[in-house]
Amino acid sequence: MAKKYDLKPCPYCGSSNIKPWLMLGSNRFWNLMCYDCGSMGPQTENDHKPTALRVISELWNKRYKYD
């Protein structure tokens, strides 16, 4: 099972309902999506799910919050 990473809230709506999202029809393209407002984080291409989750989690937590 993949490790669970602590994610910052969505920078747009403040929700913590953030989940991994695999591009439809693909098993390589991953990103994180806010299931409340639909915003998506940076995408990574990786066959190895644990590595992909680590990378997208780190990128999500580095996002700039607009006030």
CHARMM-style PDB file with segment names, atoms N, HN, CA, C and O in Angstrom:
ATOM      1  N   MET     1       0.840  -1.182   0.000  1.00  0.00      PROA
ATOM      2  CA  MET     1       0.000   0.000   0.000  1.00  0.00      PROA
ATOM      3  C   MET     1       0.885   1.246   0.000  1.00  0.00      PROA
ATOM      4  O   MET     1       1.926   1.283   0.656  1.00  0.00      PROA
ATOM      5  N   ALA     2       0.461   2.248  -0.735  1.00  0.00      PROA
ATOM      6  HN  ALA     2      -0.385   2.218  -1.268  1.00  0.00      PROA
ATOM      7  CA  ALA     2       1.242   3.480  -0.843  1.00  0.00      PROA
ATOM      8  C   ALA     2       1.189   4.267   0.468  1.00  0.00      PROA
ATOM      9  O   ALA     2       0.183   4.268   1.177  1.00  0.00      PROA
ATOM     10  N   LYS     3       2.289   4.926   0.759  1.00  0.00      PROA
ATOM     11  HN  LYS     3       3.106   4.925   0.182  1.00  0.00      PROA
ATOM     12  CA  LYS     3       2.376   5.748   1.957  1.00  0.00      PROA
ATOM     13  C   LYS     3       1.454   6.951   1.833  1.00  0.00      PROA
ATOM     14  O   LYS     3       1.331   7.529   0.753  1.00  0.00      PROA
ATOM     15  N   LYS     4       0.802   7.335   2.931  1.00  0.00      PROA
ATOM     16  HN  LYS     4       0.902   6.865   3.809  1.00  0.00      PROA
ATOM     17  CA  LYS     4      -0.068   8.507   2.927  1.00  0.00      PROA
ATOM     18  C   LYS     4       0.762   9.735   3.275  1.00  0.00      PROA
ATOM     19  O   LYS     4       1.468   9.754   4.284  1.00  0.00      PROA
ATOM     20  N   TYR     5       0.673  10.753   2.438  1.00  0.00      PROA
ATOM     21  HN  TYR     5       0.100  10.738   1.619  1.00  0.00      PROA
ATOM     22  CA  TYR     5       1.420  11.984   2.644  1.00  0.00      PROA
ATOM     23  C   TYR     5       0.510  13.057   3.197  1.00  0.00      PROA
ATOM     24  O   TYR     5      -0.665  13.131   2.838  1.00  0.00      PROA
ATOM     25  N   ASP     6       1.060  13.903   4.085  1.00  0.00      PROA
ATOM     26  HN  ASP     6       2.014  13.843   4.377  1.00  0.00      PROA
ATOM     27  CA  ASP     6       0.306  15.039   4.596  1.00  0.00      PROA
ATOM     28  C   ASP     6       0.257  16.105   3.518  1.00  0.00      PROA
ATOM     29  O   ASP     6       1.292  16.587   3.058  1.00  0.00      PROA
ATOM     30  N   LEU     7      -0.948  16.466   3.119  1.00  0.00      PROA
ATOM     31  HN  LEU     7      -1.789  16.074   3.492  1.00  0.00      PROA
ATOM     32  CA  LEU     7      -1.121  17.451   2.063  1.00  0.00      PROA
ATOM     33  C   LEU     7      -1.675  18.744   2.644  1.00  0.00      PROA
ATOM     34  O   LEU     7      -2.527  18.734   3.533  1.00  0.00      PROA
ATOM     35  N   LYS     8      -1.172  19.852   2.123  1.00  0.00      PROA
ATOM     36  HN  LYS     8      -0.480  19.860   1.401  1.00  0.00      PROA
ATOM     37  CA  LYS     8      -1.724  21.144   2.510  1.00  0.00      PROA
ATOM     38  C   LYS     8      -3.119  21.269   1.905  1.00  0.00      PROA
ATOM     39  O   LYS     8      -3.422  20.605   0.914  1.00  0.00      PROA
ATOM     40  N   PRO     9      -3.974  22.116   2.491  1.00  0.00      PROA
ATOM     41  CA  PRO     9      -5.314  22.299   1.914  1.00  0.00      PROA
ATOM     42  C   PRO     9      -5.235  22.913   0.519  1.00  0.00      PROA
ATOM     43  O   PRO     9      -4.206  23.459   0.121  1.00  0.00      PROA
ATOM     44  N   CYS    10      -6.322  22.815  -0.199  1.00  0.00      PROA
ATOM     45  HN  CYS    10      -7.159  22.372   0.125  1.00  0.00      PROA
ATOM     46  CA  CYS    10      -6.406  23.394  -1.538  1.00  0.00      PROA
ATOM     47  C   CYS    10      -6.137  24.897  -1.452  1.00  0.00      PROA
ATOM     48  O   CYS    10      -6.722  25.577  -0.610  1.00  0.00      PROA
ATOM     49  N   PRO    11      -5.259  25.426  -2.313  1.00  0.00      PROA
ATOM     50  CA  PRO    11      -4.940  26.852  -2.255  1.00  0.00      PROA
ATOM     51  C   PRO    11      -6.077  27.740  -2.769  1.00  0.00      PROA
ATOM     52  O   PRO    11      -6.022  28.959  -2.609  1.00  0.00      PROA
ATOM     53  N   TYR    12      -7.092  27.155  -3.375  1.00  0.00      PROA
ATOM     54  HN  TYR    12      -7.137  26.164  -3.505  1.00  0.00      PROA
ATOM     55  CA  TYR    12      -8.183  27.943  -3.941  1.00  0.00      PROA
ATOM     56  C   TYR    12      -9.426  27.964  -3.057  1.00  0.00      PROA
ATOM     57  O   TYR    12     -10.043  29.012  -2.868  1.00  0.00      PROA
ATOM     58  N   CYS    13      -9.795  26.787  -2.511  1.00  0.00      PROA
ATOM     59  HN  CYS    13      -9.293  25.936  -2.664  1.00  0.00      PROA
ATOM     60  CA  CYS    13     -11.024  26.745  -1.708  1.00  0.00      PROA
ATOM     61  C   CYS    13     -10.768  26.375  -0.241  1.00  0.00      PROA
ATOM     62  O   CYS    13     -11.675  26.477   0.586  1.00  0.00      PROA
ATOM     63  N   GLY    14      -9.536  25.946   0.091  1.00  0.00      PROA
ATOM     64  HN  GLY    14      -8.800  25.864  -0.580  1.00  0.00      PROA
ATOM     65  CA  GLY    14      -9.202  25.610   1.467  1.00  0.00      PROA
ATOM     66  C   GLY    14      -9.613  24.211   1.895  1.00  0.00      PROA
ATOM     67  O   GLY    14      -9.416  23.841   3.052  1.00  0.00      PROA
ATOM     68  N   SER    15     -10.176  23.433   0.994  1.00  0.00      PROA
ATOM     69  HN  SER    15     -10.337  23.733   0.054  1.00  0.00      PROA
ATOM     70  CA  SER    15     -10.635  22.081   1.309  1.00  0.00      PROA
ATOM     71  C   SER    15      -9.467  21.134   1.550  1.00  0.00      PROA
ATOM     72  O   SER    15      -8.378  21.337   1.015  1.00  0.00      PROA
ATOM     73  N   SER    16      -9.691  20.114   2.344  1.00  0.00      PROA
ATOM     74  HN  SER    16     -10.576  19.949   2.779  1.00  0.00      PROA
ATOM     75  CA  SER    16      -8.682  19.078   2.539  1.00  0.00      PROA
ATOM     76  C   SER    16      -9.106  17.782   1.843  1.00  0.00      PROA
ATOM     77  O   SER    16      -8.526  16.724   2.087  1.00  0.00      PROA
ATOM     78  N   ASN    17     -10.110  17.869   0.985  1.00  0.00      PROA
ATOM     79  HN  ASN    17     -10.581  18.729   0.786  1.00  0.00      PROA
ATOM     80  CA  ASN    17     -10.602  16.717   0.231  1.00  0.00      PROA
ATOM     81  C   ASN    17      -9.767  16.554  -1.041  1.00  0.00      PROA
ATOM     82  O   ASN    17     -10.274  16.701  -2.153  1.00  0.00      PROA
ATOM     83  N   ILE    18      -8.475  16.249  -0.859  1.00  0.00      PROA
ATOM     84  HN  ILE    18      -8.063  16.130   0.044  1.00  0.00      PROA
ATOM     85  CA  ILE    18      -7.506  16.140  -1.942  1.00  0.00      PROA
ATOM     86  C   ILE    18      -7.174  14.663  -2.138  1.00  0.00      PROA
ATOM     87  O   ILE    18      -6.827  13.961  -1.188  1.00  0.00      PROA
ATOM     88  N   LYS    19      -7.287  14.199  -3.393  1.00  0.00      PROA
ATOM     89  HN  LYS    19      -7.569  14.769  -4.165  1.00  0.00      PROA
ATOM     90  CA  LYS    19      -7.035  12.784  -3.662  1.00  0.00      PROA
ATOM     91  C   LYS    19      -6.218  12.621  -4.937  1.00  0.00      PROA
ATOM     92  O   LYS    19      -6.278  13.467  -5.829  1.00  0.00      PROA
ATOM     93  N   PRO    20      -5.446  11.521  -5.025  1.00  0.00      PROA
ATOM     94  CA  PRO    20      -4.702  11.246  -6.250  1.00  0.00      PROA
ATOM     95  C   PRO    20      -5.671  11.015  -7.410  1.00  0.00      PROA
ATOM     96  O   PRO    20      -6.760  10.469  -7.235  1.00  0.00      PROA
ATOM     97  N   TRP    21      -5.252  11.437  -8.573  1.00  0.00      PROA
ATOM     98  HN  TRP    21      -4.367  11.880  -8.715  1.00  0.00      PROA
ATOM     99  CA  TRP    21      -6.069  11.286  -9.763  1.00  0.00      PROA
ATOM    100  C   TRP    21      -5.191  10.742 -10.877  1.00  0.00      PROA
ATOM    101  O   TRP    21      -4.136  11.303 -11.172  1.00  0.00      PROA
ATOM    102  N   LEU    22      -5.620   9.660 -11.489  1.00  0.00      PROA
ATOM    103  HN  LEU    22      -6.478   9.204 -11.249  1.00  0.00      PROA
ATOM    104  CA  LEU    22      -4.908   9.035 -12.594  1.00  0.00      PROA
ATOM    105  C   LEU    22      -5.619   9.427 -13.881  1.00  0.00      PROA
ATOM    106  O   LEU    22      -6.826   9.224 -14.015  1.00  0.00      PROA
ATOM    107  N   MET    23      -4.873   9.990 -14.828  1.00  0.00      PROA
ATOM    108  HN  MET    23      -3.893  10.155 -14.719  1.00  0.00      PROA
ATOM    109  CA  MET    23      -5.466  10.435 -16.084  1.00  0.00      PROA
ATOM    110  C   MET    23      -6.238   9.283 -16.726  1.00  0.00      PROA
ATOM    111  O   MET    23      -5.730   8.166 -16.818  1.00  0.00      PROA
ATOM    112  N   LEU    24      -7.454   9.555 -17.164  1.00  0.00      PROA
ATOM    113  HN  LEU    24      -7.867  10.462 -17.089  1.00  0.00      PROA
ATOM    114  CA  LEU    24      -8.291   8.519 -17.766  1.00  0.00      PROA
ATOM    115  C   LEU    24      -7.604   7.910 -18.981  1.00  0.00      PROA
ATOM    116  O   LEU    24      -7.050   8.626 -19.815  1.00  0.00      PROA
ATOM    117  N   GLY    25      -7.643   6.595 -19.075  1.00  0.00      PROA
ATOM    118  HN  GLY    25      -8.093   6.013 -18.398  1.00  0.00      PROA
ATOM    119  CA  GLY    25      -7.035   5.894 -20.187  1.00  0.00      PROA
ATOM    120  C   GLY    25      -5.523   5.745 -20.069  1.00  0.00      PROA
ATOM    121  O   GLY    25      -4.860   5.329 -21.019  1.00  0.00      PROA
ATOM    122  N   SER    26      -4.986   6.081 -18.917  1.00  0.00      PROA
ATOM    123  HN  SER    26      -5.525   6.420 -18.145  1.00  0.00      PROA
ATOM    124  CA  SER    26      -3.543   6.014 -18.727  1.00  0.00      PROA
ATOM    125  C   SER    26      -3.230   5.300 -17.419  1.00  0.00      PROA
ATOM    126  O   SER    26      -4.053   5.266 -16.504  1.00  0.00      PROA
ATOM    127  N   ASN    27      -2.057   4.743 -17.343  1.00  0.00      PROA
ATOM    128  HN  ASN    27      -1.388   4.770 -18.086  1.00  0.00      PROA
ATOM    129  CA  ASN    27      -1.588   4.198 -16.065  1.00  0.00      PROA
ATOM    130  C   ASN    27      -0.264   4.845 -15.689  1.00  0.00      PROA
ATOM    131  O   ASN    27       0.480   4.302 -14.872  1.00  0.00      PROA
ATOM    132  N   ARG    28       0.039   6.010 -16.282  1.00  0.00      PROA
ATOM    133  HN  ARG    28      -0.566   6.451 -16.945  1.00  0.00      PROA
ATOM    134  CA  ARG    28       1.325   6.666 -16.068  1.00  0.00      PROA
ATOM    135  C   ARG    28       1.222   8.110 -15.596  1.00  0.00      PROA
ATOM    136  O   ARG    28       2.151   8.604 -14.958  1.00  0.00      PROA
ATOM    137  N   PHE    29       0.141   8.794 -15.883  1.00  0.00      PROA
ATOM    138  HN  PHE    29      -0.615   8.393 -16.401  1.00  0.00      PROA
ATOM    139  CA  PHE    29       0.042  10.232 -15.619  1.00  0.00      PROA
ATOM    140  C   PHE    29      -0.792  10.496 -14.371  1.00  0.00      PROA
ATOM    141  O   PHE    29      -1.998  10.252 -14.352  1.00  0.00      PROA
ATOM    142  N   TRP    30      -0.131  10.999 -13.325  1.00  0.00      PROA
ATOM    143  HN  TRP    30       0.849  11.198 -13.340  1.00  0.00      PROA
ATOM    144  CA  TRP    30      -0.742  11.217 -12.020  1.00  0.00      PROA
ATOM    145  C   TRP    30      -0.746  12.697 -11.648  1.00  0.00      PROA
ATOM    146  O   TRP    30       0.163  13.439 -12.020  1.00  0.00      PROA
ATOM    147  N   ASN    31      -1.766  13.121 -10.917  1.00  0.00      PROA
ATOM    148  HN  ASN    31      -2.505  12.519 -10.614  1.00  0.00      PROA
ATOM    149  CA  ASN    31      -1.753  14.410 -10.242  1.00  0.00      PROA
ATOM    150  C   ASN    31      -2.726  14.335  -9.071  1.00  0.00      PROA
ATOM    151  O   ASN    31      -3.386  13.315  -8.868  1.00  0.00      PROA
ATOM    152  N   LEU    32      -2.811  15.404  -8.311  1.00  0.00      PROA
ATOM    153  HN  LEU    32      -2.276  16.232  -8.475  1.00  0.00      PROA
ATOM    154  CA  LEU    32      -3.750  15.471  -7.201  1.00  0.00      PROA
ATOM    155  C   LEU    32      -4.879  16.403  -7.587  1.00  0.00      PROA
ATOM    156  O   LEU    32      -4.675  17.393  -8.290  1.00  0.00      PROA
ATOM    157  N   MET    33      -6.077  16.073  -7.120  1.00  0.00      PROA
ATOM    158  HN  MET    33      -6.243  15.269  -6.549  1.00  0.00      PROA
ATOM    159  CA  MET    33      -7.233  16.885  -7.445  1.00  0.00      PROA
ATOM    160  C   MET    33      -8.028  17.205  -6.188  1.00  0.00      PROA
ATOM    161  O   MET    33      -8.216  16.350  -5.323  1.00  0.00      PROA
ATOM    162  N   CYS    34      -8.489  18.442  -6.098  1.00  0.00      PROA
ATOM    163  HN  CYS    34      -8.336  19.137  -6.801  1.00  0.00      PROA
ATOM    164  CA  CYS    34      -9.401  18.836  -5.029  1.00  0.00      PROA
ATOM    165  C   CYS    34     -10.800  18.414  -5.467  1.00  0.00      PROA
ATOM    166  O   CYS    34     -11.297  18.873  -6.496  1.00  0.00      PROA
ATOM    167  N   TYR    35     -11.422  17.559  -4.702  1.00  0.00      PROA
ATOM    168  HN  TYR    35     -11.018  17.186  -3.866  1.00  0.00      PROA
ATOM    169  CA  TYR    35     -12.736  17.050  -5.073  1.00  0.00      PROA
ATOM    170  C   TYR    35     -13.858  18.013  -4.704  1.00  0.00      PROA
ATOM    171  O   TYR    35     -15.027  17.701  -4.928  1.00  0.00      PROA
ATOM    172  N   ASP    36     -13.530  19.177  -4.145  1.00  0.00      PROA
ATOM    173  HN  ASP    36     -12.580  19.430  -3.963  1.00  0.00      PROA
ATOM    174  CA  ASP    36     -14.556  20.179  -3.861  1.00  0.00      PROA
ATOM    175  C   ASP    36     -14.632  21.235  -4.956  1.00  0.00      PROA
ATOM    176  O   ASP    36     -15.727  21.563  -5.413  1.00  0.00      PROA
ATOM    177  N   CYS    37     -13.483  21.781  -5.391  1.00  0.00      PROA
ATOM    178  HN  CYS    37     -12.593  21.515  -5.020  1.00  0.00      PROA
ATOM    179  CA  CYS    37     -13.510  22.836  -6.415  1.00  0.00      PROA
ATOM    180  C   CYS    37     -12.968  22.378  -7.760  1.00  0.00      PROA
ATOM    181  O   CYS    37     -13.119  23.089  -8.753  1.00  0.00      PROA
ATOM    182  N   GLY    38     -12.331  21.188  -7.817  1.00  0.00      PROA
ATOM    183  HN  GLY    38     -12.208  20.611  -7.010  1.00  0.00      PROA
ATOM    184  CA  GLY    38     -11.852  20.643  -9.080  1.00  0.00      PROA
ATOM    185  C   GLY    38     -10.451  21.083  -9.493  1.00  0.00      PROA
ATOM    186  O   GLY    38      -9.985  20.711 -10.570  1.00  0.00      PROA
ATOM    187  N   SER    39      -9.769  21.871  -8.653  1.00  0.00      PROA
ATOM    188  HN  SER    39     -10.148  22.173  -7.778  1.00  0.00      PROA
ATOM    189  CA  SER    39      -8.420  22.289  -9.035  1.00  0.00      PROA
ATOM    190  C   SER    39      -7.492  21.078  -9.010  1.00  0.00      PROA
ATOM    191  O   SER    39      -7.664  20.146  -8.224  1.00  0.00      PROA
ATOM    192  N   MET    40      -6.496  21.129  -9.907  1.00  0.00      PROA
ATOM    193  HN  MET    40      -6.356  21.886 -10.545  1.00  0.00      PROA
ATOM    194  CA  MET    40      -5.552  20.021 -10.021  1.00  0.00      PROA
ATOM    195  C   MET    40      -4.141  20.539  -9.852  1.00  0.00      PROA
ATOM    196  O   MET    40      -3.816  21.652 -10.265  1.00  0.00      PROA
ATOM    197  N   GLY    41      -3.316  19.725  -9.245  1.00  0.00      PROA
ATOM    198  HN  GLY    41      -3.580  18.821  -8.909  1.00  0.00      PROA
ATOM    199  CA  GLY    41      -1.919  20.077  -9.057  1.00  0.00      PROA
ATOM    200  C   GLY    41      -1.092  19.689 -10.259  1.00  0.00      PROA
ATOM    201  O   GLY    41      -1.625  19.178 -11.244  1.00  0.00      PROA
ATOM    202  N   PRO    42       0.213  19.928 -10.190  1.00  0.00      PROA
ATOM    203  CA  PRO    42       1.101  19.559 -11.284  1.00  0.00      PROA
ATOM    204  C   PRO    42       1.043  18.052 -11.549  1.00  0.00      PROA
ATOM    205  O   PRO    42       0.791  17.254 -10.646  1.00  0.00      PROA
ATOM    206  N   GLN    43       1.277  17.694 -12.785  1.00  0.00      PROA
ATOM    207  HN  GLN    43       1.481  18.342 -13.519  1.00  0.00      PROA
ATOM    208  CA  GLN    43       1.187  16.304 -13.212  1.00  0.00      PROA
ATOM    209  C   GLN    43       2.579  15.685 -13.313  1.00  0.00      PROA
ATOM    210  O   GLN    43       3.552  16.362 -13.647  1.00  0.00      PROA
ATOM    211  N   THR    44       2.656  14.390 -13.020  1.00  0.00      PROA
ATOM    212  HN  THR    44       1.866  13.840 -12.749  1.00  0.00      PROA
ATOM    213  CA  THR    44       3.907  13.660 -13.196  1.00  0.00      PROA
ATOM    214  C   THR    44       3.631  12.394 -13.995  1.00  0.00      PROA
ATOM    215  O   THR    44       2.531  11.842 -13.955  1.00  0.00      PROA
ATOM    216  N   GLU    45       4.638  11.952 -14.711  1.00  0.00      PROA
ATOM    217  HN  GLU    45       5.531  12.400 -14.743  1.00  0.00      PROA
ATOM    218  CA  GLU    45       4.535  10.710 -15.464  1.00  0.00      PROA
ATOM    219  C   GLU    45       5.421   9.680 -14.782  1.00  0.00      PROA
ATOM    220  O   GLU    45       6.639   9.845 -14.708  1.00  0.00      PROA
ATOM    221  N   ASN    46       4.798   8.611 -14.281  1.00  0.00      PROA
ATOM    222  HN  ASN    46       3.809   8.476 -14.341  1.00  0.00      PROA
ATOM    223  CA  ASN    46       5.558   7.608 -13.555  1.00  0.00      PROA
ATOM    224  C   ASN    46       4.762   6.317 -13.497  1.00  0.00      PROA
ATOM    225  O   ASN    46       3.578   6.332 -13.162  1.00  0.00      PROA
ATOM    226  N   ASP    47       5.399   5.199 -13.821  1.00  0.00      PROA
ATOM    227  HN  ASP    47       6.361   5.186 -14.093  1.00  0.00      PROA
ATOM    228  CA  ASP    47       4.748   3.886 -13.749  1.00  0.00      PROA
ATOM    229  C   ASP    47       4.632   3.378 -12.321  1.00  0.00      PROA
ATOM    230  O   ASP    47       3.756   2.567 -12.023  1.00  0.00      PROA
ATOM    231  N   HSD    48       5.494   3.839 -11.445  1.00  0.00      PROA
ATOM    232  HN  HSD    48       6.206   4.497 -11.687  1.00  0.00      PROA
ATOM    233  CA  HSD    48       5.562   3.334 -10.077  1.00  0.00      PROA
ATOM    234  C   HSD    48       4.690   4.202  -9.177  1.00  0.00      PROA
ATOM    235  O   HSD    48       5.061   5.334  -8.866  1.00  0.00      PROA
ATOM    236  N   LYS    49       3.544   3.691  -8.757  1.00  0.00      PROA
ATOM    237  HN  LYS    49       3.243   2.772  -9.009  1.00  0.00      PROA
ATOM    238  CA  LYS    49       2.563   4.487  -8.009  1.00  0.00      PROA
ATOM    239  C   LYS    49       3.131   5.135  -6.748  1.00  0.00      PROA
ATOM    240  O   LYS    49       2.898   6.327  -6.549  1.00  0.00      PROA
ATOM    241  N   PRO    50       3.867   4.421  -5.877  1.00  0.00      PROA
ATOM    242  CA  PRO    50       4.396   5.087  -4.674  1.00  0.00      PROA
ATOM    243  C   PRO    50       5.300   6.278  -4.995  1.00  0.00      PROA
ATOM    244  O   PRO    50       5.244   7.304  -4.317  1.00  0.00      PROA
ATOM    245  N   THR    51       6.124   6.141  -6.020  1.00  0.00      PROA
ATOM    246  HN  THR    51       6.170   5.308  -6.571  1.00  0.00      PROA
ATOM    247  CA  THR    51       6.995   7.256  -6.409  1.00  0.00      PROA
ATOM    248  C   THR    51       6.165   8.404  -6.955  1.00  0.00      PROA
ATOM    249  O   THR    51       6.421   9.563  -6.627  1.00  0.00      PROA
ATOM    250  N   ALA    52       5.183   8.100  -7.777  1.00  0.00      PROA
ATOM    251  HN  ALA    52       4.976   7.159  -8.043  1.00  0.00      PROA
ATOM    252  CA  ALA    52       4.311   9.136  -8.333  1.00  0.00      PROA
ATOM    253  C   ALA    52       3.583   9.895  -7.228  1.00  0.00      PROA
ATOM    254  O   ALA    52       3.487  11.121  -7.284  1.00  0.00      PROA
ATOM    255  N   LEU    53       3.071   9.188  -6.231  1.00  0.00      PROA
ATOM    256  HN  LEU    53       3.149   8.192  -6.185  1.00  0.00      PROA
ATOM    257  CA  LEU    53       2.354   9.840  -5.128  1.00  0.00      PROA
ATOM    258  C   LEU    53       3.284  10.741  -4.317  1.00  0.00      PROA
ATOM    259  O   LEU    53       2.875  11.816  -3.877  1.00  0.00      PROA
ATOM    260  N   ARG    54       4.515  10.318  -4.120  1.00  0.00      PROA
ATOM    261  HN  ARG    54       4.847   9.445  -4.477  1.00  0.00      PROA
ATOM    262  CA  ARG    54       5.475  11.148  -3.393  1.00  0.00      PROA
ATOM    263  C   ARG    54       5.754  12.435  -4.172  1.00  0.00      PROA
ATOM    264  O   ARG    54       5.750  13.526  -3.603  1.00  0.00      PROA
ATOM    265  N   VAL    55       5.994  12.297  -5.467  1.00  0.00      PROA
ATOM    266  HN  VAL    55       5.998  11.410  -5.929  1.00  0.00      PROA
ATOM    267  CA  VAL    55       6.330  13.454  -6.297  1.00  0.00      PROA
ATOM    268  C   VAL    55       5.168  14.445  -6.356  1.00  0.00      PROA
ATOM    269  O   VAL    55       5.373  15.642  -6.155  1.00  0.00      PROA
ATOM    270  N   ILE    56       3.957  13.970  -6.625  1.00  0.00      PROA
ATOM    271  HN  ILE    56       3.790  12.998  -6.788  1.00  0.00      PROA
ATOM    272  CA  ILE    56       2.830  14.904  -6.740  1.00  0.00      PROA
ATOM    273  C   ILE    56       2.483  15.523  -5.390  1.00  0.00      PROA
ATOM    274  O   ILE    56       2.011  16.659  -5.338  1.00  0.00      PROA
ATOM    275  N   SER    57       2.709  14.793  -4.297  1.00  0.00      PROA
ATOM    276  HN  SER    57       3.092  13.871  -4.339  1.00  0.00      PROA
ATOM    277  CA  SER    57       2.458  15.354  -2.964  1.00  0.00      PROA
ATOM    278  C   SER    57       3.431  16.486  -2.664  1.00  0.00      PROA
ATOM    279  O   SER    57       3.038  17.526  -2.137  1.00  0.00      PROA
ATOM    280  N   GLU    58       4.701  16.282  -3.001  1.00  0.00      PROA
ATOM    281  HN  GLU    58       5.021  15.437  -3.430  1.00  0.00      PROA
ATOM    282  CA  GLU    58       5.698  17.332  -2.787  1.00  0.00      PROA
ATOM    283  C   GLU    58       5.383  18.563  -3.640  1.00  0.00      PROA
ATOM    284  O   GLU    58       5.496  19.692  -3.162  1.00  0.00      PROA
ATOM    285  N   LEU    59       4.992  18.354  -4.892  1.00  0.00      PROA
ATOM    286  HN  LEU    59       4.900  17.437  -5.280  1.00  0.00      PROA
ATOM    287  CA  LEU    59       4.661  19.473  -5.774  1.00  0.00      PROA
ATOM    288  C   LEU    59       3.411  20.207  -5.289  1.00  0.00      PROA
ATOM    289  O   LEU    59       3.362  21.437  -5.332  1.00  0.00      PROA
ATOM    290  N   TRP    60       2.409  19.472  -4.832  1.00  0.00      PROA
ATOM    291  HN  TRP    60       2.448  18.473  -4.797  1.00  0.00      PROA
ATOM    292  CA  TRP    60       1.177  20.088  -4.326  1.00  0.00      PROA
ATOM    293  C   TRP    60       1.484  20.985  -3.130  1.00  0.00      PROA
ATOM    294  O   TRP    60       0.972  22.101  -3.038  1.00  0.00      PROA
ATOM    295  N   ASN    61       2.302  20.506  -2.236  1.00  0.00      PROA
ATOM    296  HN  ASN    61       2.718  19.600  -2.311  1.00  0.00      PROA
ATOM    297  CA  ASN    61       2.611  21.269  -1.018  1.00  0.00      PROA
ATOM    298  C   ASN    61       3.472  22.496  -1.294  1.00  0.00      PROA
ATOM    299  O   ASN    61       3.573  23.367  -0.430  1.00  0.00      PROA
ATOM    300  N   LYS    62       4.091  22.597  -2.454  1.00  0.00      PROA
ATOM    301  HN  LYS    62       4.009  21.890  -3.156  1.00  0.00      PROA
ATOM    302  CA  LYS    62       4.897  23.753  -2.814  1.00  0.00      PROA
ATOM    303  C   LYS    62       4.104  24.821  -3.566  1.00  0.00      PROA
ATOM    304  O   LYS    62       4.652  25.877  -3.881  1.00  0.00      PROA
ATOM    305  N   ARG    63       2.845  24.574  -3.855  1.00  0.00      PROA
ATOM    306  HN  ARG    63       2.399  23.716  -3.599  1.00  0.00      PROA
ATOM    307  CA  ARG    63       2.041  25.509  -4.639  1.00  0.00      PROA
ATOM    308  C   ARG    63       1.853  26.828  -3.901  1.00  0.00      PROA
ATOM    309  O   ARG    63       1.740  26.867  -2.676  1.00  0.00      PROA
ATOM    310  N   TYR    64       1.823  27.886  -4.665  1.00  0.00      PROA
ATOM    311  HN  TYR    64       1.914  27.854  -5.660  1.00  0.00      PROA
ATOM    312  CA  TYR    64       1.631  29.223  -4.093  1.00  0.00      PROA
ATOM    313  C   TYR    64       0.152  29.457  -3.853  1.00  0.00      PROA
ATOM    314  O   TYR    64      -0.679  29.140  -4.703  1.00  0.00      PROA
ATOM    315  N   LYS    65      -0.175  30.010  -2.702  1.00  0.00      PROA
ATOM    316  HN  LYS    65       0.501  30.268  -2.011  1.00  0.00      PROA
ATOM    317  CA  LYS    65      -1.570  30.303  -2.379  1.00  0.00      PROA
ATOM    318  C   LYS    65      -1.865  31.759  -2.729  1.00  0.00      PROA
ATOM    319  O   LYS    65      -1.203  32.678  -2.246  1.00  0.00      PROA
ATOM    320  N   TYR    66      -2.869  31.948  -3.576  1.00  0.00      PROA
ATOM    321  HN  TYR    66      -3.407  31.202  -3.969  1.00  0.00      PROA
ATOM    322  CA  TYR    66      -3.303  33.295  -3.935  1.00  0.00      PROA
ATOM    323  C   TYR    66      -4.324  33.784  -2.919  1.00  0.00      PROA
ATOM    324  O   TYR    66      -5.281  33.068  -2.621  1.00  0.00      PROA
ATOM    325  N   ASP    67      -4.147  34.967  -2.388  1.00  0.00      PROA
ATOM    326  HN  ASP    67      -3.371  35.549  -2.630  1.00  0.00      PROA
ATOM    327  CA  ASP    67      -5.102  35.512  -1.421  1.00  0.00      PROA
ATOM    328  C   ASP    67      -5.957  36.591  -2.055  1.00  0.00      PROA
ATOM    329  OT1 ASP    67      -6.819  37.165  -1.390  1.00  0.00      PROA
TER     330      ASP     67
END
